[in-house]
Amino acid sequence: MENKVPMLTTAMITLYRNDPVRIHHFMKVYSFAKSIAENEQLGVNMRQCIEAAALVHDIGIHAAEKKYKSAAGSYQEKEGPPIARAMLMTIGFPPRIIERVCFLVGHHHTLTEIDGIDYQILIEADFLVNALEEHMSMKAIKNFRDTYFKTETGINYLNEMYNLD
């Protein structure tokens, strides 16, 4: 299967034109997700799904801000999937990847429904970035790790980043 992630990266940067903070956010989440997926030795199709989901996970944020005057996670989850679907279809992602990525975009703030390694890695990668961007306390970081982190790689990254025991 042809790797369409580079085209998706370009499309996302274009969509987020003049919003470098958000571009940096999704590029960092993408980088962590890609690295975790590779270190966890996932197959190429699963990695492409994870990478695509990481790039577009917050794709609904501008629509949410415009429609609801809020970037709240629930609004992003509501507004994001149709935008992601259109972009992924235009680029030519396979239908099964489009469906899964749209599911992940529509649930990436819902931590009670993690149903697969792709979802798990997206949650971990997003948290690795959000912990710093949101200036979380060490207690909050440890609590989130102990509650939600499952991959050996994600746990290691978080522990090394924050010198956790």
KOLZATI-274633 format. One record per residue: residue in three letters; x, y negated, z negated of N, C-alpha, C, CB in turn. Coordinates in steps of 0.2 Angstrom, whole numbers, plus 2048, in hexadecimal, padded with zeros to 3 digits. Each point is the difference from the previous one (the first is absolute). Glycine has a CB too. Example, Ala and Ser with C-alpha at 12.3 -4.5 7.8 and 13.67 -1.06 7.14 Angstrom:
ALA84281C7D97FC7FA8008047FA8007F78067FA
SER8077F580A8047FA7FF7FC7FB7FD80680380A
//
This chain:
MET8048068007FC7FA8008047FA8007F78067FA
GLU8087F580A8047FA8017FF7FC7F97FE80080D
ASN8077FD7F18007FC7FA7FD7F980280A8067FB
LYS7F07F88037FD7FA8018017FB7FA7F8806807
VAL80C7FC7F48017FB7FA8037FA80280180A7F9
PRO8047F680C8037FA8027FB7FB80380B806801
MET7F17FC8037FB7FC8037FB7FD7FB80180780B
LEU7FD7FD7F07FC7FE7FA8037FB7FC7FB80B800
THR80C7F67FF8037FB7FC8007F98048088097FB
THR7F97F780B8007FA8047F97FD800809804807
ALA7F28007FA7F97FD7FF7FE7FD7FA7FD809808
MET8067FB7F27FE7FD7FA8047F97FE7FE80C7FC
ILE8087F48078037F97FF7FD7FB80480B8067FE
THR7F27FB8087FD7FC8047F97FE7FC80580580B
LEU7F88007F37F97FE7FC8017FC7FA7FC80B804
TYR80A7F67F98017FC7F98057FA8027FF80A7F9
ARG8017F480D8047FA8027FF7FA7FB7FF80380C
ASN8067FA7F28007FA7FB7FE8027F97FD7F980A
ASP80480E7F57FF8027F98068057FE7F37FF801
PRO8137FE7FE8068047FF7FF8047F98077F7807
VAL7F68067F48008047FA7FC8068018007F57FA
ARG7FB80B80A7FC8078018048048047F57FA7FE
ILE80E8038078048048058068047FC7FD7F880A
HIS8068047F28058037FB7FD8067FC8077F5800
HIS7F380A7FD7FD8057FC7FF8068047FA7F77F9
PHE80380980D7FE8068038068038037F57FC803
MET8108017FF8078038028038037FA8017F7809
LYS7FF8067F18038047FA7FC8067FF8047F57FB
VAL7F680B8057FC8067FE8018058067F77F97FA
TYR80A80580C8018058058078037FF7F97F9808
SER80C8037F68078037FF8008057FB8057F5804
PHE7F88097F68008057FA7FC8068038007F77F7
ALA7FA80880C7FC8068028048058057F57F97FE
LYS80E8048068048038058068047FD7FD7F8809
SER8068057F28068037FD7FD8067FB8067F5801
ILE7F580A7FC7FD8057FB7FE8068047FC7F77F8
ALA80080880E7FE8058048068048037F67F9803
GLU80F8047FF8068038038038047FA8027F7809
ASN7FF8077F18038037FB7FC8067FD8067F57FD
GLU7F480A8047FB8067FE8008058057F97F87F9
GLN80A80780D8018058057F980180480A8057FA
LEU7F27F68077FA8018038018018087FA7FA7F6
GLY80180980D8008018077FF7F98047FC80B7FF
VAL8067F58078007FA8047F97FD80180A804806
ASN7F18007FB7F97FD8007FE7FD7FA7FD809808
MET8047FA7F27FE7FD7FA8047FA7FE7FE80B7FC
ARG8097F58068047FA7FF7FD7FA80580A8077FD
GLN7F47FA8097FD7FB8047FA7FD7FD80580680A
CYS7F77FF7F37F97FE7FD8027FB7FA7FA80B804
ILE80B7F77F88017FC7FA8037FA80280380A7FA
GLU8027F680B8037F98027FA7FC80380B806802
ALA7F17FC8027FB7FC8027FB7FD7FB80080780A
ALA7FE7FD7F17FC7FE7FB8047FB7FB7FA80B800
ALA80C7F67FF8047FB7FC8007F98048078097FB
LEU7FA7F780C8007FA8037F97FC800809805807
VAL7F27FF7F97F97FC8017FC8017FA80080380B
HIS8037FF7EF7FC8017FA7FC7FA7FE8088087FC
ASP7FB7F28057FD7F97FE7FD7FD8068087FF7F6
ILE7F780480F7FD7FD8067FA7FC7FF806809807
GLY7F67F87F47FA7FD7FF8007FA7FC7FB80A801
ILE80B7F47FD8017FA7FB7FE7FA8038098067FB
HIS7F97F880B7FE7FA8037F87FF80180B7FF806
ALA7F28077FC7F98008017FC7FF7F980280880A
ALA8017FC7F17FD7FF7F98007F97FE80480C7FD
GLU8027F18048017F97FD7FB7FB80480C8027FE
LYS7F37FF8097FC7FC8047F88017FE809800809
LYS7F58077F67F98017FF7FE7FF7F9801809809
TYR8047F97F27FE8007F98047FB7FC7FD80C801
LYS8077F18028057FB7FC8048037FB7F87F7802
SER80A8107FF8038047FB8048058047F77FE7F7
ALA80F8048068048058037FF8077FB8087F7805
ALA7F38097F77FF8067FC8008068047F97F97F8
GLY80A80C8048018078037FA8038038098017F8
SER7F17FE8057FA8038027FE7FD8077FC8027F4
TYR8057F780D7FF7FD8068048028067FC7F67F9
GLN80B80B8058048028057FE80780280A7FA7FB
GLU7F480B8017FE8068017FA8008058058047F5
LYS7F77F880A7FA7FF8048017FD8077FA7FF7F5
GLU80A7FC80B8017FD8078068038047FC7F57FA
GLY80980E8038058038037FF8058058067FD7F6
PRO7F78098097FF8058057FE7FE8077FD8077F6
PRO7FE7F580B7FE7FF8078067FC8047F48007FC
ILE80F7FC8008067FC8038058058027FD7F57FA
ALA80580F8018058058017FE8058068037FF7F4
ARG7F780380C7FE8058058017FD8077F78057F8
ALA8077F58098007FC8068088008037F57F97FD
MET80F8057FE8077FF8018038078028017F67F9
LEU7FE80F8038038078017FD8038078018017F4
MET7F97FE80E7FD8028068037FD8067F58027FA
THR80C7F78058037FC8068078038017F97F67FD
ILE80B80B7FE8078038008008078038047F87F7
GLY7F780C8088008068028018067FB8037FB80B
PHE7FC8047EF8018057FB7FB8058018057F87F8
PRO7FD80E8067FB8068017FA7FF7FB80A808803
PRO7F07FA7FF7FA7FF7FC8018037F97F980180A
ARG80A8057F48018027FA8047FC7FB7FF80B805
ILE8067F27FE8047FB7FC7FC7F97FF80B805805
ILE7F27F98007FC7FA7FF7FB8017FA8017FD80D
GLU7FB8097F37FB8017FB8048007F97F9807808
ARG80C7FD7F88048007F98027F97FE80380C802
VAL8007F18028037F97FF7FA7FB7FD80A802809
CYS7F17FF7FB7FA7FB7FE7FD8027F97FD7FF80C
PHE8038087F37FE8027F98057FD7FB7FB80B805
LEU80B7F67FC8057FD7FB8007F97FF807809804
VAL7F87F38027FF7F97FF7FA7FE7FC8057FE80B
GLY7F58067F67FA7FF7FC8008037F97FB80080B
HIS80B8027F38008037F98077FF7FD7F8809803
HIS80C7F37FF8077FF7FD8007FC7FA80480080B
HIS7F67FD7F38007FD7F97FC8057FB8017F4805
THR7FD8117FE7FC8057FC8048067FE7F67FD806
LEU80C8037F38058047FE7FD8077FE8077F67FD
THR7F380A8027FC8067FE7FF8068057FB7F87F7
GLU80680680F7FF8058068058028047F67FA800
ILE8108067FD8068028048008078028077F87F9
ASP7F880A80D7FF8078028058038057F47FC7FF
GLY8128018018058038058077FC7FF7F7803808
ILE80E8007FA8077FD8008007F980380580C800
ASP7F87F38068007FA8037FD7FA7FC7FF80780B
TYR7FB7FB7F27FD7FB7FB8057FF7FA7F4804804
GLN80F8017F98047FF7FB8067FC8017FD80B7FD
ILE8067F68098067FC8027FE7F980180580A805
LEU7F67F57FE7FD7F98017FF7FC7FA7FB80480A
ILE8027FF7F17FF7FD7F98077FF7FD7F58067FF
GLU8107FF8018067FF7FD8047FA80480080C7FC
ALA8007F480A8047FB8047FD7F97FF803808808
ASP7F77F77F87FC7FA7FE8027FE7F97F7802808
PHE8098027F38027FE7FA8077FE7FF7F78087FC
LEU80E7FC8078077FE8008017F980280380B802
VAL7F97F28038007F98027FC7FC7FB80180480C
ASN7F97FE7F27FC7FB7FC8037FF7F97F6804807
ALA80D8017F78037FF7F98057FA7FF7FF80D7FF
LEU8057F28078047FB8007FC7F980280A808803
GLU7F27F98027FD7FA8027FB7FD7FB80180480C
GLU7FC8007F07FB7FE7FB8037FF7F97F8806807
HIS80F7FB7F98047FF7FA7FD8047FA8037F4804
MET7FC8127FD7FD8057FB8048017FA7FA805809
SER8047FC7F28048027FA8028078007F97F87F9
MET80D8098038038078007FA8057FE80C7FB7FE
LYS7F18037FD7FA8047FD7FB8028058027FB7F5
ALA7FC80080F7FB8018068038058057FB7F57FE
ILE80C80A8048038048058018077FD8067F6804
LYS7FC80B7F68008077FD7FA8038008097FD7F9
ASN7F18008057FA8038007FD8028067FE7F97F6
PHE80380380F7FE8018078048068037FD7F4802
ARG80A80C7FD8048068027FD8077FC80A7F8802
ASP7F58077F87FE8067FC7F98038028077FC7F7
THR7F57FF80B7F98028027FF8028077FC7F87F8
TYR80880480D7FE8018078068038047F87F77FF
PHE80E8088008058028048018088008067F57FE
LYS7FB80E8078008078018068038047F48007FF
THR80F7FC8068058028048077FF7FC7F97FE80B
GLU80B8077F68078007FD8037F980280180D800
THR7FF7F28078037FA8037FD7FA7FD80380680A
GLY7F77F97F67FD7FA7FD8027FF7F97F6801808
ILE8098047F48027FF7F98077FE7FF7F88097FD
ASN80D7FA8078077FF8008017F880280380C802
TYR7FA7F28038017F98027FD7FB7FA7FE80480C
LEU7FD7FE7F27FD7FB7FA8058007FA7F4802804
ASN80E8047FA8048017FB8077FC8017FB80B7FD
GLU8087F68098067FC8017FF7F980180480A806
MET7F77F47FD7FF7F88017FF7FD7F97FA80280B
TYR8038017F07FE7FD7FA8048037FA7F57FD804
ASN8108077FD8048047FB7FB8037FB80A7F8802
LEU7F180C8007FC8037FC8038077FE7F67FA805
ASP8078087F58028077FE7FB8058018077FB7F8
//
